[in-house]
C-alpha cells in the first residue's frame, strides 16, 4: 500500500501559558512511501517521529494536510478502518492472557462480513506465530517470556489481521544490544516475506540504516532529507543530517573557501571551482582519512584505539568543533608520527562542505 502525506502539519497547544504560539510537532510534511517498502523514520528524541506515526494510523488528527493510502483519502477515517497494524515500544500485551489469546484479540473484534469462524481464527493465529517463530510458545503468558519473545508476540498480533500498513514505534528500544541486532534482522525478514508497507520509527541511525529501504530524517518536526540510506550517508543535504548519520560521528571543522580552494586553517584540501571567500564547515567521515607523511592535513596525535580489523587514531586540530577527531584506518597501516604530529590526505568522496551560515550543503 502506497502512503502519501500532503502538507501534513500537527500543532499542539503550548503548556507554557506565557507562550501563545502552538507547538508544531510535524511541520508541512510532504513525502510518498512506496508500496511494499520498509521506511525508517529517523531523528532525535522530540523531533516528531511518533506524532507522524500517530497521524498515519489515526490516533492523532492533523491540523492541516491530507493522508492517502493508495488513491484513497483516509485523513478523517477512524483508526480501526485504516487497515493498520501498530507495534508499540512497550509491547502492550495483556498479562493475564496467553500468547495465543493475545494474538487472537484483534480478530475477536472483527464484525459483519469480516467476522471469522474459530477455525479461521486458529489458522491465522498459527500462521502469524510461525512467521515470527513463536509457534511453540502459544500457551505461555507474557511474564514467562524474554523481552525479544514478547516483542515477537506484539508483532504477530499486529500482523494477524493482515494489515495493509505496519507501523512500528521504536519497537526494539527495550531490548539489549545483541537481542536488538537479532530482532531487527527478523523484522526485515518478516517485512520481506509479507510485502507489507512498513514504517519503522527509531532514533538509532545504525538501526534505521541497516534494515530500511529508505530513511526519512527529521528535525524539529521538519523533514530534512529522504532517500536510500547509503545515498543520504554519502550525500547529506545539510550539516545536521551529516552529523546525525554515522558511527563514529562525522568530524566537523571550521573552514573557508578562498581562491576557489577549500581550506582548514592553512591546509588546502579541495578545489571549489567558481566559489570564493566563504566561511564554511568542512565535515570529514572517520573513514575518509588516509595516513600520508606528505599529506596536506596535519593534526596533533593523541592516542590510538585498536579495534581488530581497524584502528581509530585520536587526533586534535585547532579548527575542530568537538572534543576529539577520530580517523579510522586499517590496523595493518603504518602511522608516520613526527614530533607528535600525523599528516593525512583525504578521500574526496568522504568530505562534505556546508555553508557557514545556513549549514546547507555546498556542492563542489
C-alpha positions in Angstrom: 0.0 0.0 0.0 1.5 3.4 -1.0 1.2 6.1 1.6 1.2 9.8 0.6 1.4 12.6 3.0 0.5 16.1 1.6 1.4 19.2 3.6 0.8 17.3 6.8 1.0 19.5 9.9 0.2 18.9 13.6 0.0 21.6 16.2 -0.4 21.1 20.0 -1.4 23.9 22.5 1.6 25.2 24.3 1.6 24.1 28.0 3.5 27.3 28.9 0.7 29.8 29.2 3.2 32.7 28.7 3.8 31.5 25.2 0.8 31.9 22.9 2.2 30.1 19.9 1.3 26.4 19.5 3.9 23.7 19.5 4.4 22.4 15.9 5.2 18.7 16.2 5.0 17.9 12.4 5.6 20.8 10.0 4.3 20.7 6.4 5.3 17.1 5.8 5.4 16.0 2.1 6.5 12.6 1.1 5.5 9.4 -0.5 6.2 5.9 0.9 6.3 3.4 -2.0 4.2 0.2 -1.8 5.9 -2.7 -0.1 8.9 -0.8 1.3 10.3 -0.6 4.8 10.8 3.1 5.7 12.9 4.2 8.7 11.6 7.4 10.3 14.7 8.7 11.9 15.6 11.7 14.2 16.5 12.7 17.7 14.0 12.5 20.6 11.3 15.1 20.3 11.6 15.6 16.5 8.0 14.5 15.7 8.6 10.9 14.6 6.0 9.3 16.8 3.5 12.1 16.1 3.9 11.4 12.4 3.3 7.7 13.0 0.2 8.5 15.1 -1.2 10.7 12.3 -0.7 7.9 9.8 -2.5 5.4 12.0 -5.3 7.8 13.1 -4.5 8.2 16.8 -4.0 11.9 16.1 -5.8 14.2 13.7 -3.8 16.5 11.5 -4.1 20.3 12.0 -3.6 20.6 8.2 -2.9 18.4 5.3 -4.1 15.1 4.0 -3.1 11.4 4.2 -3.7 8.9 1.3 -3.5 5.2 1.3 -3.1 4.4 -2.4 -5.6 6.8 -4.0 -7.9 6.8 -1.0 -8.1 9.9 1.3 -8.1 8.4 4.8 -7.5 11.7 6.7 -10.8 11.5 8.5 -11.1 7.7 8.6 -11.1 6.2 12.2 -8.0 4.1 13.1 -9.9 0.8 13.1 -10.9 1.2 9.5 -7.5 2.1 8.1 -6.1 -1.5 7.9 -3.1 -0.6 10.0 -1.1 -2.8 12.4 0.7 -0.9 15.2 3.5 -2.2 17.4 4.4 0.0 20.4 7.7 0.4 22.3 6.3 -1.2 25.5 4.7 -4.2 23.7 1.3 -3.5 25.4 0.5 -7.3 25.9 -2.3 -8.4 28.1 -0.5 -10.1 31.1 -3.5 -12.3 32.0 -3.8 -13.8 28.5 -1.8 -16.5 26.9 0.3 -15.7 23.8 -2.4 -17.4 21.7 -5.1 -15.2 23.2 -3.0 -12.1 22.9 -2.6 -12.7 19.1 -6.3 -13.6 18.9 -7.6 -10.4 20.5 -7.8 -8.2 17.3 -9.6 -11.0 15.4 -12.3 -11.1 18.1 -13.3 -7.5 17.4 -14.0 -8.1 13.7 -17.7 -7.6 12.8 -20.0 -8.2 9.9 -18.5 -9.7 6.7 -15.1 -9.6 8.3 -16.0 -11.8 11.2 -14.1 -15.1 11.3 -15.0 -18.6 12.5 -13.0 -20.2 15.3 -11.2 -22.4 12.7 -10.3 -19.4 10.6 -9.0 -17.5 13.6 -6.9 -20.5 14.7 -5.4 -20.8 11.3 -4.5 -17.1 11.2 -3.0 -17.1 14.7 -0.8 -20.1 14.0 0.4 -18.6 10.7 1.3 -15.3 12.4 3.1 -17.2 15.2 5.0 -19.3 12.7 6.0 -16.1 10.8 7.7 -14.7 13.9 8.9 -18.1 15.1 7.0 -18.4 18.4 4.6 -21.3 17.4 5.9 -23.3 20.3 5.2 -20.6 22.8 1.5 -20.1 22.3 0.5 -21.5 25.7 2.8 -19.2 27.7 1.9 -15.9 29.4 3.9 -12.7 28.7 5.7 -12.8 32.1 7.1 -16.2 31.2 8.9 -14.9 28.1 12.0 -12.9 27.3 11.8 -9.3 26.0 12.6 -10.5 22.5 9.9 -13.1 22.6 7.3 -10.6 23.9 8.2 -8.3 21.0 7.6 -11.1 18.6 4.1 -11.6 20.1 3.3 -7.9 19.7 4.4 -8.1 16.0 2.3 -11.3 15.5 -0.7 -9.5 17.0 -0.2 -6.6 14.6 0.2 -9.0 11.6 -2.7 -11.4 12.3 -5.3 -9.1 10.7 -3.2 -9.0 7.5 -2.8 -5.2 7.6 -2.0 -3.1 4.5 0.3 -1.0 6.6 2.6 -1.9 9.6 3.7 0.8 11.9 6.5 0.2 14.4 7.1 2.8 17.1 10.7 2.2 18.5 9.9 -1.5 18.9 13.5 -2.5 19.8 14.5 0.2 22.4 13.7 -2.1 25.4 16.0 -4.9 24.2 19.7 -5.4 25.0 22.2 -4.8 22.2 22.6 -8.4 21.0 18.8 -9.0 21.0 18.2 -5.8 19.2 20.5 -6.9 16.4 18.8 -10.3 16.1 15.3 -8.8 16.3 15.9 -6.1 13.7 17.1 -8.8 11.3 13.9 -10.7 12.0 11.8 -7.6 11.3 13.5 -7.2 7.9 12.8 -10.9 7.1 9.2 -10.6 8.1 8.7 -7.5 6.1 10.2 -9.0 3.0 8.1 -12.2 3.4 4.9 -10.3 3.9 5.5 -7.4 1.5 3.6 -5.1 3.8 4.4 -1.4 3.6 6.2 -0.7 6.9 7.1 2.5 8.8 9.8 2.0 11.5 10.3 4.8 14.0 13.7 5.0 15.7 16.3 7.4 17.0 19.0 4.8 16.4 20.6 5.7 13.0 22.5 2.5 12.7 19.3 0.5 13.3 17.4 2.6 10.6 20.2 2.3 8.0 20.7 -1.4 8.4 17.1 -2.5 7.7 15.4 0.3 5.8 14.8 0.5 2.1 14.5 4.3 2.6 15.0 6.6 5.5 13.3 9.9 6.4 15.4 12.2 8.6 13.5 14.6 10.8 14.5 17.6 13.0 12.0 19.8 15.0 9.1 18.4 13.0 10.6 19.2 9.6 11.7 16.7 7.0 15.4 17.2 6.4 16.1 14.5 3.8 14.6 11.4 2.3 16.3 8.7 0.3 18.1 5.3 0.4 20.4 5.0 3.4 23.7 4.9 1.5 22.8 8.0 -0.6 21.9 10.0 2.4 25.1 8.9 4.2 27.3 9.8 1.2 25.3 13.0 0.1 23.8 14.6 3.2 21.7 17.7 2.4 22.8 19.7 5.4 25.2 19.6 8.4 22.5 18.2 10.7 22.0 15.1 8.5 25.7 14.6 8.1 26.3 14.8 11.9 23.3 12.6 12.8 24.2 9.7 10.5 27.4 7.7 11.0 29.2 5.9 13.9 31.7 7.3 14.8 30.2 10.7 14.1 31.5 12.8 11.2 34.3 15.2 12.1 33.4 18.8 11.7 35.9 21.7 11.3 35.6 25.4 10.8 36.9 26.2 7.3 36.9 28.7 4.5 36.8 28.8 0.7 39.3 31.2 -0.7 40.8 31.4 -4.2 38.5 28.5 -5.2 40.0 26.2 -2.6 38.6 24.6 0.5 40.9 25.3 3.4 41.0 24.3 7.1 43.4 26.7 8.7 46.5 26.8 6.4 45.7 23.4 4.9 44.4 23.4 1.3 42.2 20.3 0.9 39.9 20.5 -2.1 39.1 22.5 -5.2 36.0 24.7 -5.2 35.5 25.9 -8.7 33.6 29.2 -9.0 33.4 29.8 -5.3 35.4 32.2 -3.2 35.5 34.0 0.2 33.0 31.9 2.1 33.0 30.7 5.7 32.2 27.0 5.7 32.0 23.9 7.8 34.2 21.1 6.5 33.0 17.6 7.6 35.2 14.5 7.1 33.9 11.0 7.7 36.2 9.0 10.0 37.0 6.6 7.2 37.9 9.5 4.9 41.4 9.9 6.4 44.5 8.3 4.7 47.7 8.4 6.7 50.2 10.1 4.3 53.5 11.7 5.5 53.2 14.1 2.6 49.5 14.8 3.0 48.1 18.3 3.2 46.3 18.0 6.5 48.3 18.0 9.7 46.9 17.1 13.1 48.3 16.5 16.6 48.5 12.8 17.6 46.8 11.9 20.9 46.2 8.2 21.0 45.2 5.1 19.1 42.5 2.6 19.8 42.9 -0.9 18.2 39.6 -2.4 17.2 40.8 -5.5 15.5 40.3 -5.0 11.8 40.6 -1.2 12.1 42.4 1.3 14.2 41.0 4.5 15.4 43.5 7.4 15.6 42.6 10.1 18.1 44.0 13.4 16.9 43.3 17.1 17.5 43.2 20.3 15.4 42.6 23.9 16.4 39.7 24.3 13.9 37.9 21.1 15.0 34.4 21.6 16.5 34.1 19.0 19.3 36.3 17.0 21.7 38.4 14.7 19.6 38.8 13.7 16.0 38.6 10.0 15.1 40.3 8.8 12.0 39.6 5.1 11.1 42.4 3.4 9.3 43.2 -0.3 8.6 45.1 -1.9 11.5 47.9 -3.0 9.3 48.6 0.5 8.0 51.7 2.3 9.4 51.3 5.6 11.2 54.0 8.1 10.5 54.4 10.3 13.6 56.8 13.2 13.6 57.2 15.5 16.6 53.8 14.4 17.8 52.1 15.2 14.5 50.5 13.0 11.9 49.6 14.0 8.4 46.7 12.9 6.2 45.5 13.1 2.7 41.7 12.8 2.3 39.2 10.8 0.3 37.3 13.5 -1.6 34.0 11.5 -1.6 34.2 11.4 2.2 34.5 15.1 2.6 31.4 17.4 2.7 31.3 21.2 2.7 28.5 23.2 4.3 27.6 26.9 4.2 28.8 28.5 7.4 25.5 30.5 7.9 22.8 28.2 6.5 24.6 24.9 7.1 23.2 23.7 3.8 25.5 21.5 1.6 27.7 23.3 -0.9 28.2 21.1 -4.0 31.7 21.1 -5.4 
